[in-house]
């Protein structure tokens, strides 16, 4: 495994969510994560991709 890995507390701080919410997201496979040897980890590059996939863009919008 390569890249920077974040632990549960780091991800909770990153998104301003509770540990309970994060566990709900992982149980529902809502957020990318891995569980090597039972430890819940999050690869930072996967989270960045996940964040980017959720961006809402505005295309060809003219401001009045």
N, C-alpha and C positions, 0 to 999 in steps of 0.2 A: 504494500500500500504506500502510495506516495502522496505528497501534498500536505497541507496543513489540516489538522483535524481539530474540531471543536468538541467540547464536552457539553453535557446537558445545560449546565449553568451558563456557559458562554452563549449558547443559542437562545436561551430564555432572555438573557440580557439584550442580545442582538435584536430580537423582535418584540421585547417588552411584554412577554407572556409568562404565565405561570408554568411550573413544572408539570402540573396536571394537564394543562392544555397541550404542552409539547408531547406528552405521552399519548394523548388522544390523537394528535396528528400522526405520530409514528405508527400507532395501532391501525389507523386507517390508511397507512401508506400515503399520506398527504404531503409529507416532506421527505426528501431523500436522506437516508441514514444507513448505517451499517451496524452490525452487532458482533464484532469479533470477540470470541470467548465470552459472550454475554454482556459485554460493555457497550452501551449505546454511544456511538460517535457520529459526527457529521463532518464530511469532507467539505472544506470551505469552498472549493471550486464548484462542487455540486450545488451548494446553497446559492452561490452567485448565479448559476444557470437557472435554478429554480426561481429566484427573484426576477431575473430578466424575462422569464417566460410568463410572468404575471403582470408585467408592465402594460398599462393601457395607453396606447398611443393615440395621438390626434393627427390625422393626415389631411393635408390640404384644407385647413381651416383658416378662413379669413377673419381677422379681428375687425370689428366695426369701429 
